[in-house]
Amino acid sequence: MKRRATLALMLMLMLMLAGCAAPKTVAPDAKPATQEAPTQFEIPEKRATFSSDALVREFESETPKQYLIGPGDKITVIVAGRPELSGQHTVGPDGNITLPFAGTVSILDTNRDQAADIIKHALSTYYLSIYVTVRIDEYTSNRVVVLGRVEHPGVVHFENNPTLVEVLARAGGFPILRPEQVLTRCAVLRGDKILWLDLKRLLNGDLSLNIPLKRNDTVYIPDAYDTSVYVLGEVNKPGVYRLTPKMSFLDALGQAGGPSIRADTGQIRIIRPSQGLNQQVALDDVLAPDRTLNVALEEGDVVYVPRSGIATVGFWLSQINPFTLLLSIQAVAANVGN
């Protein structure tokens, strides 16, 4: 009777250990041999880079303080006491308008007062002691092109020199309306120059980045999938997740469904390849709570949850051939019988 009880206990123990087997057949903690990458392959640079504060100030200083007349603008020229010289004009693509008697006059990139002086000088050959004023009726040329992950990409018109926040608001960048749209950075293209701005700083109150824009500037919001973190290992939903402003370790772990039942929550790794950092975190310490461990994540960070030792034993048992397992049970039974 005692031998039967011992046999039953051993069989039950082996079946329980086999039940711990993981459903996947990938060997745990396997360390394949590494080889140096061929020279024809390049390692992609995933870290976001931003322009210097000096370049931000340079872009800001280039914005004119007054509105400058451009192609497509509709203006009215008023010559006091001379209705035959007064009238509305549309500025041509070359920046010119046509005046009675004086002919073609260029007023491209001039403000109201400068345009009035140019027109007065052109008419002074034919008229003495005239007084000229210029009124802008339609601000057609003052436009900014917005591209990328916004609700309304395209050309946006303004009556003055808009700021970056005004452009994003008009294009549907605020609030965040689309799941794949996360405002973390943007580029401002001006001529042959490009300015990369950290929108997380701007959204957190750094108004020094809310620069005024010029006519024909292009604002580009990159795809949100360019800003990602990776949650791998023993979690319920491993994969790539969007990096949101002020995203923390627990935020990323929660989006991945939390640790699985096979996870070793005492040895979770937070890896930052861009800085060569590798920090071990115990989930119980984070939940204690120790706020210093719930660190803010950056673009390209990797959260890795390893497999626990018990799940590892279960894996190896799952690799045993069923016939071998049966023979092992018979051998145990024979030994108990003897």
DRENDREN-604085 format. One record per residue (C-alpha): chain; x, y, z; residue number from 1. Coordinates in Angstrom, 3 decimals. Example, Ala and Ser with C-alpha at 12.3 -4.5 7.8 and 13.67 -1.06 7.14 Angstrom:
BEGIN
+----+----------+----------+----------+-----+
: ch :       c1 :       c2 :       c3 :   i :
+----+----------+----------+----------+-----+
:  A :   12.300 :   -4.500 :    7.800 :   1 :
:  A :   13.670 :   -1.060 :    7.140 :   2 :
+----+----------+----------+----------+-----+
END
This chain:
BEGIN
+----+----------+----------+----------+-----+
: ch :       c1 :       c2 :       c3 :   i :
+----+----------+----------+----------+-----+
:  A :    0.000 :    0.000 :    0.000 :   1 :
:  A :    2.843 :    2.297 :    0.903 :   2 :
:  A :    4.594 :    1.581 :   -2.428 :   3 :
:  A :    1.425 :    2.432 :   -4.378 :   4 :
:  A :    1.060 :    5.721 :   -2.547 :   5 :
:  A :    4.698 :    6.605 :   -3.290 :   6 :
:  A :    4.237 :    5.732 :   -6.961 :   7 :
:  A :    1.088 :    7.830 :   -7.222 :   8 :
:  A :    2.832 :   10.768 :   -5.542 :   9 :
:  A :    5.784 :   10.604 :   -7.956 :  10 :
:  A :    3.521 :   10.351 :  -10.997 :  11 :
:  A :    1.491 :   13.347 :   -9.789 :  12 :
:  A :    4.664 :   15.379 :   -9.211 :  13 :
:  A :    5.972 :   14.658 :  -12.738 :  14 :
:  A :    2.649 :   15.573 :  -14.336 :  15 :
:  A :    2.492 :   18.844 :  -12.364 :  16 :
:  A :    6.003 :   19.794 :  -13.491 :  17 :
:  A :    5.144 :   18.940 :  -17.091 :  18 :
:  A :    2.071 :   21.186 :  -16.802 :  19 :
:  A :    4.348 :   24.152 :  -16.158 :  20 :
:  A :    5.612 :   23.912 :  -19.708 :  21 :
:  A :    5.364 :   27.073 :  -21.775 :  22 :
:  A :    3.230 :   26.927 :  -24.921 :  23 :
:  A :    6.063 :   28.218 :  -27.076 :  24 :
:  A :    8.990 :   26.019 :  -28.071 :  25 :
:  A :   11.696 :   28.666 :  -27.900 :  26 :
:  A :   14.456 :   27.753 :  -25.483 :  27 :
:  A :   14.570 :   30.173 :  -22.529 :  28 :
:  A :   17.568 :   32.389 :  -21.998 :  29 :
:  A :   19.178 :   31.005 :  -25.122 :  30 :
:  A :   22.298 :   32.918 :  -26.099 :  31 :
:  A :   23.045 :   32.279 :  -29.777 :  32 :
:  A :   26.507 :   32.957 :  -31.045 :  33 :
:  A :   26.901 :   36.538 :  -32.244 :  34 :
:  A :   28.738 :   37.542 :  -35.377 :  35 :
:  A :   29.971 :   40.916 :  -36.469 :  36 :
:  A :   27.549 :   42.590 :  -38.870 :  37 :
:  A :   28.708 :   42.786 :  -42.499 :  38 :
:  A :   30.060 :   46.142 :  -43.551 :  39 :
:  A :   27.342 :   46.594 :  -46.193 :  40 :
:  A :   24.651 :   46.763 :  -43.490 :  41 :
:  A :   23.988 :   49.926 :  -41.530 :  42 :
:  A :   22.578 :   50.198 :  -38.032 :  43 :
:  A :   19.541 :   52.534 :  -38.082 :  44 :
:  A :   19.718 :   55.578 :  -35.837 :  45 :
:  A :   16.468 :   55.535 :  -33.837 :  46 :
:  A :   17.198 :   58.356 :  -31.421 :  47 :
:  A :   15.396 :   61.624 :  -32.033 :  48 :
:  A :   17.615 :   64.662 :  -32.487 :  49 :
:  A :   16.638 :   68.313 :  -32.098 :  50 :
:  A :   18.138 :   71.551 :  -33.312 :  51 :
:  A :   20.192 :   73.759 :  -31.055 :  52 :
:  A :   18.735 :   76.750 :  -29.217 :  53 :
:  A :   20.945 :   78.996 :  -31.356 :  54 :
:  A :   19.236 :   77.772 :  -34.537 :  55 :
:  A :   15.824 :   78.303 :  -32.910 :  56 :
:  A :   16.752 :   81.939 :  -32.188 :  57 :
:  A :   18.021 :   82.352 :  -35.767 :  58 :
:  A :   14.697 :   81.175 :  -37.203 :  59 :
:  A :   12.847 :   83.478 :  -34.828 :  60 :
:  A :   14.930 :   86.528 :  -35.800 :  61 :
:  A :   14.237 :   85.988 :  -39.519 :  62 :
:  A :   10.488 :   86.565 :  -39.112 :  63 :
:  A :    9.472 :   90.109 :  -40.160 :  64 :
:  A :    7.663 :   92.235 :  -37.602 :  65 :
:  A :    5.254 :   93.692 :  -40.174 :  66 :
:  A :    3.242 :   91.986 :  -42.886 :  67 :
:  A :    4.990 :   91.959 :  -46.268 :  68 :
:  A :    2.990 :   92.072 :  -49.491 :  69 :
:  A :    3.281 :   88.983 :  -51.662 :  70 :
:  A :    1.833 :   87.321 :  -54.780 :  71 :
:  A :   -1.952 :   86.970 :  -54.766 :  72 :
:  A :   -2.590 :   89.700 :  -52.194 :  73 :
:  A :   -5.375 :   92.134 :  -53.039 :  74 :
:  A :   -4.544 :   95.748 :  -52.232 :  75 :
:  A :   -6.252 :   99.092 :  -52.745 :  76 :
:  A :   -4.169 :  102.089 :  -53.829 :  77 :
:  A :   -5.673 :  105.400 :  -52.683 :  78 :
:  A :   -4.326 :  108.596 :  -54.239 :  79 :
:  A :   -5.858 :  111.601 :  -52.494 :  80 :
:  A :   -7.910 :  113.750 :  -54.900 :  81 :
:  A :   -7.082 :  111.476 :  -57.849 :  82 :
:  A :   -9.836 :  108.869 :  -58.248 :  83 :
:  A :   -8.534 :  107.995 :  -61.722 :  84 :
:  A :   -5.315 :  106.744 :  -60.112 :  85 :
:  A :   -6.982 :  104.968 :  -57.215 :  86 :
:  A :   -8.300 :  101.399 :  -57.324 :  87 :
:  A :   -7.874 :   97.760 :  -56.319 :  88 :
:  A :   -5.001 :   95.628 :  -57.578 :  89 :
:  A :   -4.044 :   91.966 :  -57.322 :  90 :
:  A :   -0.335 :   91.416 :  -56.877 :  91 :
:  A :    0.948 :   89.143 :  -59.636 :  92 :
:  A :    3.129 :   86.040 :  -59.198 :  93 :
:  A :    6.160 :   88.237 :  -59.952 :  94 :
:  A :    5.180 :   90.739 :  -57.233 :  95 :
:  A :    4.152 :   93.466 :  -59.682 :  96 :
:  A :    1.064 :   95.642 :  -60.117 :  97 :
:  A :    0.151 :   97.895 :  -63.066 :  98 :
:  A :   -0.570 :  101.599 :  -62.453 :  99 :
:  A :   -2.184 :  104.109 :  -64.825 : 100 :
:  A :    0.508 :  106.010 :  -66.757 : 101 :
:  A :    3.367 :  104.649 :  -64.590 : 102 :
:  A :    2.988 :  101.065 :  -65.831 : 103 :
:  A :    4.489 :   98.059 :  -64.001 : 104 :
:  A :    5.687 :   98.569 :  -60.434 : 105 :
:  A :    7.191 :   95.930 :  -58.127 : 106 :
:  A :    6.027 :   95.955 :  -54.507 : 107 :
:  A :    7.078 :   92.380 :  -53.583 : 108 :
:  A :    8.084 :   91.897 :  -49.929 : 109 :
:  A :    7.268 :   95.451 :  -48.895 : 110 :
:  A :    5.015 :   96.634 :  -46.090 : 111 :
:  A :    2.159 :   99.121 :  -46.581 : 112 :
:  A :    4.242 :  102.253 :  -46.082 : 113 :
:  A :    7.060 :  101.043 :  -48.334 : 114 :
:  A :    4.597 :  100.103 :  -51.073 : 115 :
:  A :    2.961 :  103.561 :  -50.847 : 116 :
:  A :    6.363 :  105.273 :  -51.227 : 117 :
:  A :    7.229 :  103.150 :  -54.294 : 118 :
:  A :    3.883 :  103.956 :  -55.957 : 119 :
:  A :    4.232 :  107.657 :  -55.115 : 120 :
:  A :    7.707 :  107.756 :  -56.645 : 121 :
:  A :    6.449 :  106.042 :  -59.832 : 122 :
:  A :    3.567 :  108.513 :  -60.237 : 123 :
:  A :    5.631 :  111.609 :  -59.359 : 124 :
:  A :    6.970 :  111.714 :  -62.929 : 125 :
:  A :    3.443 :  112.540 :  -64.094 : 126 :
:  A :    1.840 :  114.207 :  -61.039 : 127 :
:  A :    3.159 :  116.679 :  -58.504 : 128 :
:  A :    2.381 :  116.827 :  -54.770 : 129 :
:  A :    0.386 :  113.585 :  -54.527 : 130 :
:  A :   -0.374 :  111.650 :  -51.373 : 131 :
:  A :   -0.623 :  107.821 :  -51.603 : 132 :
:  A :   -1.831 :  105.210 :  -49.105 : 133 :
:  A :   -2.084 :  101.429 :  -49.504 : 134 :
:  A :   -4.669 :   99.163 :  -47.887 : 135 :
:  A :   -4.449 :   95.352 :  -47.897 : 136 :
:  A :   -7.859 :   93.821 :  -48.564 : 137 :
:  A :   -6.997 :   90.079 :  -48.755 : 138 :
:  A :   -3.937 :   88.376 :  -47.245 : 139 :
:  A :   -3.625 :   85.615 :  -49.806 : 140 :
:  A :    0.133 :   85.160 :  -49.955 : 141 :
:  A :    0.692 :   84.635 :  -46.224 : 142 :
:  A :    0.503 :   80.872 :  -46.146 : 143 :
:  A :    2.190 :   77.964 :  -44.363 : 144 :
:  A :    2.197 :   74.369 :  -45.626 : 145 :
:  A :    1.500 :   71.682 :  -43.007 : 146 :
:  A :    2.319 :   68.044 :  -43.767 : 147 :
:  A :    2.343 :   64.785 :  -41.842 : 148 :
:  A :    0.183 :   63.482 :  -38.995 : 149 :
:  A :   -2.390 :   66.269 :  -38.619 : 150 :
:  A :   -6.123 :   66.255 :  -39.229 : 151 :
:  A :   -6.060 :   68.810 :  -42.064 : 152 :
:  A :   -2.735 :   68.761 :  -43.949 : 153 :
:  A :   -2.255 :   71.304 :  -46.695 : 154 :
:  A :   -1.998 :   75.061 :  -47.130 : 155 :
:  A :   -3.072 :   77.263 :  -44.205 : 156 :
:  A :   -3.612 :   81.006 :  -44.741 : 157 :
:  A :   -3.071 :   83.711 :  -42.092 : 158 :
:  A :   -3.520 :   87.466 :  -41.942 : 159 :
:  A :   -0.351 :   87.890 :  -39.884 : 160 :
:  A :    2.793 :   85.950 :  -39.074 : 161 :
:  A :    1.445 :   82.904 :  -37.205 : 162 :
:  A :    3.191 :   81.062 :  -34.397 : 163 :
:  A :    3.881 :   77.329 :  -34.466 : 164 :
:  A :    1.060 :   76.608 :  -32.012 : 165 :
:  A :   -1.402 :   78.592 :  -34.139 : 166 :
:  A :   -0.441 :   76.615 :  -37.239 : 167 :
:  A :   -0.795 :   73.266 :  -35.467 : 168 :
:  A :   -4.140 :   74.279 :  -33.983 : 169 :
:  A :   -5.487 :   75.382 :  -37.386 : 170 :
:  A :   -4.263 :   72.147 :  -39.009 : 171 :
:  A :   -5.942 :   69.974 :  -36.386 : 172 :
:  A :   -2.897 :   69.086 :  -34.310 : 173 :
:  A :   -4.592 :   69.984 :  -30.981 : 174 :
:  A :   -6.133 :   68.078 :  -29.389 : 175 :
:  A :   -4.783 :   64.663 :  -30.389 : 176 :
:  A :   -7.653 :   63.233 :  -32.382 : 177 :
:  A :   -6.143 :   60.223 :  -34.122 : 178 :
:  A :   -4.705 :   57.175 :  -32.299 : 179 :
:  A :   -1.544 :   57.148 :  -34.405 : 180 :
:  A :   -0.969 :   60.889 :  -33.985 : 181 :
:  A :    1.338 :   61.855 :  -31.148 : 182 :
:  A :    2.923 :   65.290 :  -31.165 : 183 :
:  A :    6.452 :   64.698 :  -29.912 : 184 :
:  A :    8.529 :   66.562 :  -32.502 : 185 :
:  A :    8.175 :   68.515 :  -35.719 : 186 :
:  A :   10.325 :   70.040 :  -38.425 : 187 :
:  A :   10.144 :   73.570 :  -39.837 : 188 :
:  A :   11.575 :   73.816 :  -43.363 : 189 :
:  A :   12.631 :   77.273 :  -44.569 : 190 :
:  A :   14.522 :   77.489 :  -47.827 : 191 :
:  A :   17.544 :   75.186 :  -47.547 : 192 :
:  A :   17.395 :   75.062 :  -43.728 : 193 :
:  A :   15.532 :   72.682 :  -41.418 : 194 :
:  A :   14.697 :   73.156 :  -37.736 : 195 :
:  A :   13.735 :   70.154 :  -35.544 : 196 :
:  A :   11.703 :   71.144 :  -32.476 : 197 :
:  A :   10.878 :   69.145 :  -29.348 : 198 :
:  A :    7.103 :   69.490 :  -29.069 : 199 :
:  A :    7.108 :   67.716 :  -25.704 : 200 :
:  A :    8.988 :   70.710 :  -24.286 : 201 :
:  A :    6.540 :   73.098 :  -25.941 : 202 :
:  A :    3.473 :   71.228 :  -24.664 : 203 :
:  A :    4.954 :   71.194 :  -21.166 : 204 :
:  A :    5.178 :   74.994 :  -21.109 : 205 :
:  A :    8.441 :   75.959 :  -22.840 : 206 :
:  A :    7.071 :   78.822 :  -24.941 : 207 :
:  A :   10.528 :   79.684 :  -26.257 : 208 :
:  A :    9.869 :   77.001 :  -28.899 : 209 :
:  A :    6.620 :   78.649 :  -30.044 : 210 :
:  A :    8.438 :   80.462 :  -32.832 : 211 :
:  A :    6.729 :   82.789 :  -35.347 : 212 :
:  A :    6.669 :   81.423 :  -38.878 : 213 :
:  A :    7.322 :   83.085 :  -42.222 : 214 :
:  A :    5.476 :   82.985 :  -45.513 : 215 :
:  A :    5.996 :   79.686 :  -47.372 : 216 :
:  A :    7.414 :   77.861 :  -44.347 : 217 :
:  A :    6.655 :   74.132 :  -44.255 : 218 :
:  A :    5.766 :   72.393 :  -40.978 : 219 :
:  A :    6.146 :   68.607 :  -40.941 : 220 :
:  A :    4.808 :   66.273 :  -38.216 : 221 :
:  A :    6.554 :   62.884 :  -38.532 : 222 :
:  A :    4.789 :   59.556 :  -38.216 : 223 :
:  A :    4.162 :   58.589 :  -34.608 : 224 :
:  A :    5.589 :   55.131 :  -35.205 : 225 :
:  A :    8.993 :   56.786 :  -35.468 : 226 :
:  A :    8.741 :   57.376 :  -31.691 : 227 :
:  A :    8.402 :   53.996 :  -30.052 : 228 :
:  A :    9.336 :   51.911 :  -27.037 : 229 :
:  A :    9.624 :   48.127 :  -26.960 : 230 :
:  A :    8.131 :   45.813 :  -24.330 : 231 :
:  A :    9.475 :   42.290 :  -24.762 : 232 :
:  A :    9.760 :   38.985 :  -22.951 : 233 :
:  A :    7.210 :   37.514 :  -20.562 : 234 :
:  A :    4.349 :   39.980 :  -20.944 : 235 :
:  A :    0.857 :   39.265 :  -22.212 : 236 :
:  A :    1.131 :   41.510 :  -25.292 : 237 :
:  A :    4.797 :   42.008 :  -26.270 : 238 :
:  A :    5.444 :   44.454 :  -29.074 : 239 :
:  A :    6.162 :   48.046 :  -30.119 : 240 :
:  A :    4.194 :   50.844 :  -28.409 : 241 :
:  A :    3.824 :   54.551 :  -29.095 : 242 :
:  A :    5.887 :   56.830 :  -26.890 : 243 :
:  A :    3.555 :   59.428 :  -25.388 : 244 :
:  A :    4.706 :   62.540 :  -23.488 : 245 :
:  A :    5.898 :   61.648 :  -19.949 : 246 :
:  A :    5.324 :   57.924 :  -20.564 : 247 :
:  A :    6.578 :   55.910 :  -17.573 : 248 :
:  A :    7.773 :   52.343 :  -17.068 : 249 :
:  A :    4.412 :   51.300 :  -15.580 : 250 :
:  A :    2.555 :   52.943 :  -18.480 : 251 :
:  A :    4.444 :   50.817 :  -21.004 : 252 :
:  A :    4.121 :   47.642 :  -18.914 : 253 :
:  A :    0.383 :   48.234 :  -18.535 : 254 :
:  A :   -0.144 :   48.725 :  -22.269 : 255 :
:  A :    1.623 :   45.400 :  -22.839 : 256 :
:  A :   -0.936 :   43.648 :  -20.619 : 257 :
:  A :    1.350 :   43.309 :  -17.604 : 258 :
:  A :    3.668 :   40.401 :  -16.726 : 259 :
:  A :    2.561 :   36.897 :  -17.660 : 260 :
:  A :    2.316 :   34.051 :  -15.144 : 261 :
:  A :    5.768 :   32.870 :  -16.258 : 262 :
:  A :    7.451 :   36.226 :  -15.603 : 263 :
:  A :   10.238 :   36.854 :  -13.129 : 264 :
:  A :    9.010 :   40.234 :  -11.893 : 265 :
:  A :   12.036 :   40.706 :   -9.656 : 266 :
:  A :   14.491 :   41.098 :  -12.548 : 267 :
:  A :   12.774 :   43.322 :  -15.110 : 268 :
:  A :   15.222 :   45.220 :  -17.287 : 269 :
:  A :   14.914 :   48.776 :  -18.622 : 270 :
:  A :   17.426 :   49.179 :  -21.444 : 271 :
:  A :   18.332 :   52.471 :  -23.107 : 272 :
:  A :   20.570 :   51.671 :  -26.108 : 273 :
:  A :   21.084 :   55.339 :  -26.976 : 274 :
:  A :   22.961 :   55.884 :  -23.681 : 275 :
:  A :   24.239 :   52.364 :  -22.990 : 276 :
:  A :   22.068 :   52.016 :  -19.844 : 277 :
:  A :   20.680 :   48.739 :  -18.451 : 278 :
:  A :   18.760 :   49.022 :  -15.155 : 279 :
:  A :   17.208 :   46.138 :  -13.207 : 280 :
:  A :   13.844 :   46.859 :  -11.588 : 281 :
:  A :   11.728 :   44.737 :   -9.248 : 282 :
:  A :    8.010 :   45.227 :   -9.831 : 283 :
:  A :    7.226 :   44.885 :   -6.116 : 284 :
:  A :    9.571 :   47.797 :   -5.370 : 285 :
:  A :    7.849 :   49.979 :   -7.987 : 286 :
:  A :    4.447 :   49.143 :   -6.507 : 287 :
:  A :    5.692 :   49.785 :   -2.933 : 288 :
:  A :    5.608 :   52.540 :   -4.204 : 289 :
:  A :    9.128 :   53.757 :   -4.924 : 290 :
:  A :    8.512 :   56.624 :   -7.342 : 291 :
:  A :   12.184 :   56.826 :   -8.254 : 292 :
:  A :   11.907 :   53.440 :   -9.995 : 293 :
:  A :    8.908 :   54.360 :  -12.160 : 294 :
:  A :   11.221 :   56.127 :  -14.576 : 295 :
:  A :   10.148 :   58.128 :  -17.615 : 296 :
:  A :   10.866 :   56.341 :  -20.873 : 297 :
:  A :   12.564 :   57.806 :  -23.916 : 298 :
:  A :   12.410 :   56.947 :  -27.591 : 299 :
:  A :   13.933 :   53.551 :  -28.368 : 300 :
:  A :   13.859 :   52.239 :  -24.771 : 301 :
:  A :   13.404 :   48.489 :  -24.261 : 302 :
:  A :   11.525 :   46.939 :  -21.319 : 303 :
:  A :   12.392 :   43.242 :  -20.980 : 304 :
:  A :   10.632 :   40.885 :  -18.575 : 305 :
:  A :   12.594 :   37.603 :  -18.107 : 306 :
:  A :   11.140 :   34.142 :  -17.525 : 307 :
:  A :   11.040 :   32.733 :  -14.002 : 308 :
:  A :   13.017 :   29.645 :  -12.974 : 309 :
:  A :    9.930 :   27.470 :  -12.459 : 310 :
:  A :    8.711 :   28.216 :  -15.968 : 311 :
:  A :   12.169 :   27.281 :  -17.266 : 312 :
:  A :   11.937 :   23.820 :  -15.628 : 313 :
:  A :    8.512 :   23.401 :  -17.162 : 314 :
:  A :    9.927 :   24.262 :  -20.578 : 315 :
:  A :   12.590 :   21.553 :  -20.453 : 316 :
:  A :   10.077 :   18.979 :  -19.281 : 317 :
:  A :    7.875 :   19.927 :  -22.253 : 318 :
:  A :   10.766 :   19.020 :  -24.567 : 319 :
:  A :   10.894 :   15.409 :  -23.296 : 320 :
:  A :    9.537 :   12.902 :  -25.827 : 321 :
:  A :    6.225 :   11.413 :  -24.584 : 322 :
:  A :    7.598 :    7.896 :  -25.042 : 323 :
:  A :   10.695 :    8.771 :  -23.038 : 324 :
:  A :    8.460 :   10.186 :  -20.300 : 325 :
:  A :    6.415 :    6.965 :  -20.301 : 326 :
:  A :    9.555 :    4.823 :  -20.026 : 327 :
:  A :   10.762 :    7.005 :  -17.156 : 328 :
:  A :    7.471 :    6.479 :  -15.330 : 329 :
:  A :    7.697 :    2.703 :  -15.897 : 330 :
:  A :   11.256 :    2.705 :  -14.565 : 331 :
:  A :   10.172 :    4.554 :  -11.460 : 332 :
:  A :    7.314 :    2.131 :  -10.985 : 333 :
:  A :    9.684 :   -0.836 :  -11.355 : 334 :
:  A :   12.054 :    0.599 :   -8.775 : 335 :
:  A :    9.217 :    1.197 :   -6.371 : 336 :
:  A :    8.018 :   -2.367 :   -6.984 : 337 :
:  A :   11.427 :   -3.730 :   -6.051 : 338 :
+----+----------+----------+----------+-----+
END
